[in-house]
Amino acid sequence: MLTSALVLLGFCSLGAEEKPREEGLVPVFNGKDFHGWRFTGKDQKPANWKVEDGLIKLSGGGSPHLASEWDYEDFEMKFQWRAVKDRYNSGFYVRSARNMGTNQLNLAKGSEGALIGGKVTGSKKVPELQNKPGEWNEWHVKVVGDRITFWCNGKLAWEGSDLKPARGYVGLQAEGAALEFRNLRIREIGAVWLMQPDAWELPSGAGAFKDDTLTLTGKAAGGVKTKKAFGNAVLRLEWKADKGAEGFVKLGVAPEVPIGEAAKDRAIRPGWNFTEIRVEGGSLTVWHNGEAVTRPWKPVQASAPVVLRSTGPIDFRAIRIRELK
């Protein structure tokens, strides 16, 4: 039976300082590295950001910013932060542009919580709800449609409306001050977690679950498929293919989407890739690492299982699906 756990960025093992899962949220920071995150600009190993002692540590600097690999529609997120010194400045981006800069919940001393770089009716600064430098704060943000609800340290800060756009990235701003972050947890509202064996039909030798990964061997021509059938839906997954391995993902009755060396797409990269497949009416849209291609196809009013198949070893993580009405 499918679990109803709701997810956003993907499943990562808990870091030493992280809380267990709560309220359907899953960790999007593993306490070890920046998997699931990227930096704005070309430098993907900047000196001002590091992971240490299970924390994300920002030493200062005006760039780059830390941005999520995934973008989001409706979601809920919690994270903790603390200032290292009395004078601090940063921000938390909500449904922002890929390179950040818009829709920032301010994290500057005295203006904490006010939304800048966008227009939200009802936004306001709430410095009185923050703890003093050196102490941890917890921010909780929920975004549904054009509405955003914001809590600080367990207290409702404000509720706003008119948030645009309907989809965007989350991230943390570098703004010349040292801060630390931990316990980043998120859920995609309406998504169903597919990372458990009982969600799939797994022929002998086709693949296996280990820890948080489903590995296909490439030995079963038909691959593996979900026990449940889907029609219009959004499928999200992370994958990494061995050299020479070709793979295919099929959502519902839409055409297969090639991955691995079969993809031949400029957006595909070595290591982990972040792929979204959306089937809606007569449209098949595929995102690889933030780049989209729309592929028209003849619509069929039918449902079918999700199918994963490969010619060689391919690892999958954080598979989840959200059905569209």
N, C-alpha and C positions, 0 to 999 in steps of 0.2 A: 504494500500500500504506500502511495506517495506521501512523503512528509510535507507538511505545510510550512516548513521553515522558509522565511523570506530573506532574499539576499540582494546585495548590490555589487560591490567590486569583486567579490570572490572570496573563497575560503582560504584562510591562512592559519597556520598553527599559532597558538597563543604565545606571546613573548612573556618574559619573566614578570613584567609589571602589569600585564593585561588582565582584565576581568573575564570571567566566563561568559558565555552567551546569555543574553537576556532579551526578553520581549521580541524574539525573532531576529535580533541583530547579530551579525557575524563580524569578526575582526577583519579589517582591511589593512592592517599593519602587523607583520609577523614578528616584530621585535628583533629581527636579524638584518634585514636589508630593505631596499625600496621596491621590492616586487609589487606590482600593481600600481606603481606611481612612476612619474617621469618629471623631468625638469623642463621648464620653458627655455627656448633657445637651443643652441647646438651642444653646449657643454652638459653632458649627462653625468659628470663626476665633479660637481662644483665643490670648492673648498669650504663653503659656508654652511653646507648641509652634511650631516653624518648620522649614522645610527650607532648608538653606544649605550650600554647598560639597559637595553630594552627600550630606549627612548629615541625619538627623533629630536636631534639637537640642531638648532639654528644659531649660528654665531653672530649673524648680522648680515650686512651687505644689502644692496638694493635690488639684486637679481642673482640667480634666476628664482622663480617661484616653483613650488612643488605642486604638481597637478596630477589628478587621477587619470589612469589609462582609460577608464570607462566614463562615458557621460550618462546623465540620468534624467528621467522624467519625474515621476513621483517617488519620493524616498524619505527616509528618516535616518538621522545620523547623530551619534554622540561621540565626543572626544574630550580629552582633558589637556589643559595647557597651564603653564606657569611662567611668569617672568623671572629672568635671572637678576635683573637690576630694576631700580625704582622707575627709571624712564624707559618705557617700552612702546613698541609699535609693531603691528603686524595686521593680518586680516584672514578671515575664512571666506573663501569664494563659494558661492551657491549658484548652480546653473550658469556658470560663467563661460566665456569664450574659451576655445581650446588653449590659447596662450595666456589665459587669465586676464584680469584687469577690470571686468565688469561684475556687478552684483557681489560686492564685498561687505560682509559683516565686520565692521571695524574692530580692531583689537589694539587700538592706540589708547594709552592711558587717558582717562577722562572722557573718552568718546566710545567706550566699549559697547558693541551691540548695534550701533546705528548702521543702517545699510547705505553704502555709498557706491557710486559707479553704476547706479540704476535707480529706478523709481518704484517704491513700494509704499502704498498708503498705510500708515500706522506704525512705520518704523521709528524708533527713537533710541537714543543712547541711554545706557543703564549702568553707569559706573558704580552705583551704590550696591549692585548685586555681585560685584567681583571681590575676590579675596586679595589680600595684600601680596606684593611680590615675594616669591619664594614658596608660596602656598599654591596647591593645585586648585584649578577651577574646572568645572564640567559644563560644557555647552551642549545643548540638545536642540536640534533643528529638524522640523518636519515640513515637507513641501508637498502639497497636493494641489494640482491644477495651478491656479494663479495665487494660491494662498500659502503663506509661510507662517509657522508658529515657532517661537523662539523662547527657550528656557535657559536660565543661568543658575547653576548650583541648586537645581531642584525647584526654582521659583519661576513662574511665568513672567517673562520680560515684556513681550508684546505679541500681538497677532496682526498680520498685515495682509494686504491683497494687491492685485495688479502686477504681480511678479511676471516678468518676461525675460527670456523666451520660455517655451514649454519644455526645453531640453537643454542640458549643459553640464559642465564639469564642476567638480569640487576641488578645492586646493587650499594651500597655505601660502601666505605672502611673506617674502623677505623684504623688510623695510628698515634696515639699519640697526636692529636691536636683537639681543640674544634672548631666545625663548626655547622652551622644551615642550614636547607633545607626546602623549601616550594614549592607549586605550581607544584607538579609532575604530568605531564599530558602525555598521550601516545595514540597512535592508532596502531592497527595492520593493515597493508596495505592489502587491499583486503577483509577485513572482513565486514560483514553486521550485524548490531545490531538487535536483535530480542526481545528486552525488551519493547514492546509496544503491547497493546491489539489487534490492528488491524492486527498484524502478525499471529494471532492464531484463531482457532475455539475453543471457550470456551463454552461447553454445560452448561446449568444451574446447578449450584451447584458443578461443577467440580473443579473450581479454580478461583482465582481473582488476579488482580494486585493491589498492594498498595505500594505507594512510589516507591522504586526501586526493589521490590520483587514480584515474581509470586509464590503464595502459592497454592499447590494442596491439596484438602481436603481428597482425597481418596474415595469419594462418587460416582465417576463415573468410571465404570469398564473400559471404553475405554480411560480414561484420556483426554488429550488435544493434538491437533496437529496443525502444521503450515498450513497456507493456501497454501503455495508454496511447491512443491515437489523438492527433492534433490537427486542426485546420488552420485558421488564421491565428497566428501567434508570433511572439518574439522570442527567439532562442539566443542565449548568450553562453559563450564558453571560452576557456583559455586552452591553448594547445601548443605542443612542442613536438616536432617531428625529427626523427633520426635522419641523417643524410641519406638521400635516395628514396626515402619513404614517401609514397603518395597516399593521399587520403581524401575522403568525400563525406560531406554532411548533408543529410536530406531531411528537411522539415516538412511534414505533411505530404501533400501530393505535388509540391513544387519541384523543379529540377534540382539535381544534386549541386552542391557548392564544393568546388575543389579546394583542398588545403594541402599543406606540405609542398613537395616539389611539383605536384599537379597544378597548383594554384597559378604559377607563372604571373604573379601580380606584384607590381612594384611596391605595394604596401606591406607585403610579407617580409619578415625579417628573421634572422637567426634567433634561437632561443624561444621564449614564450611569446605567443601572439594572442591578440584579443579580438575575437570575431563575434559579430552579431548578425543574425539572419532574421529578417522580418518578412513574413508572408501575410499580405493583406489585400483581399480582392484579387485583382489581376496583376499585382505588383510583387516582385521579389527584390528586396533590397538587402545588400550585403555590405557590412562594414568590416574592414580589416585595419586594426590599429588606428581608428579614427578617420579612415578614408572610405567613402561610400560609392557604390556602383549600383544603379537600378537596372534590373533585368526584366523586361515585360515577358509575360507568359500567358498562355491561354487559361483563364480561371476555370477551376473545377470545384463544384460544391461537394467536397468530400474531405475526409480526414484520414490520416495514416500515421503510423508511429514515426518518431525521430530515429533515423538510422545513421550510425557511424561505421565507416569501413575504411580499411587501409591495406596497402601492400607491404608495409613494414611497420616497425615500432613507432607509435605515436602516443604521447601522453595527453590526457585531458584533465582539466581542473575546473572547478566552479561552474558546472553546467547547471543552468536554470532556465525556466521557460515561463512566459506570461501570455496567457490566452487573450485574444482580442475579441471583443464583442462585435 
